[in-house]
Amino acid sequence: MAEIRATEIMVAAGARELRDSETVVVGIGLPQVACFLAKSTHAPNLTPLLEIGVANMRPIHTPVGLADSRIFYRATCWSGFLDVMGMNLHRGVVDTGFLGALEVDRYGNINTTLSKEEGRLRYFNGSAGGNDVASLAKRVIVIMRHETRKLPVAVAHLTSPGFVGGKSREELGLRGGGPHRIITDKAVIGFDKASHSAALISLHPGVTLEDVLANTGFPLEVPDKPQATPLPTPEELRLLREEIDPKGVYLG
């Protein structure tokens, strides 16, 4: 069997965070791959939603974006953006929001709007439905690369709120439960219940604590004995490589 890739460890970790019978608003890319892996293994009754209004889709071919009609295949509903935002998120029935990000800071605040590099601003798509997801889902999972510039002390632009300034969600007036996990290509990070600050959960196999700390731009709370992130099982690898993303569109 081919060597296990960091992306495969990431999506397996993300899939394990999803529970059977949950409703999940999922982003395109690795969140989508993790969602389909969970649905193919321990969570067959998982209901994925795309912000454009597609529900419970099960594509055969790997779609490359929301405008790719292959993402609609076998969906049980095709409505619209307002239906997912209003009738699901704002009604409080979304269990998990699964997102990507340009930046995430120590309190789980997300930036998908702009980057500041060498004094220059570069603009991206912005929130789309991300702010609604981060504000209203019962918990939020982010999956991203682990780099100092992507994990700063404070995001360059607060697109979608986490625990802003280390405050509780109640203090912020937000109904959703807030950040739950940041899954990177080096580690799984959670959030301390008291300080609401990022805390290490596990290190991926072959990754050292020193490597993680050197590539994290904020102070990371570390347990005495960090756990090891479980590797994907042989069946999970088969599903990822043969059925879910056989061409490596997202897994690489």
Disulfide bonds with the S-S distance in Angstrom:
none
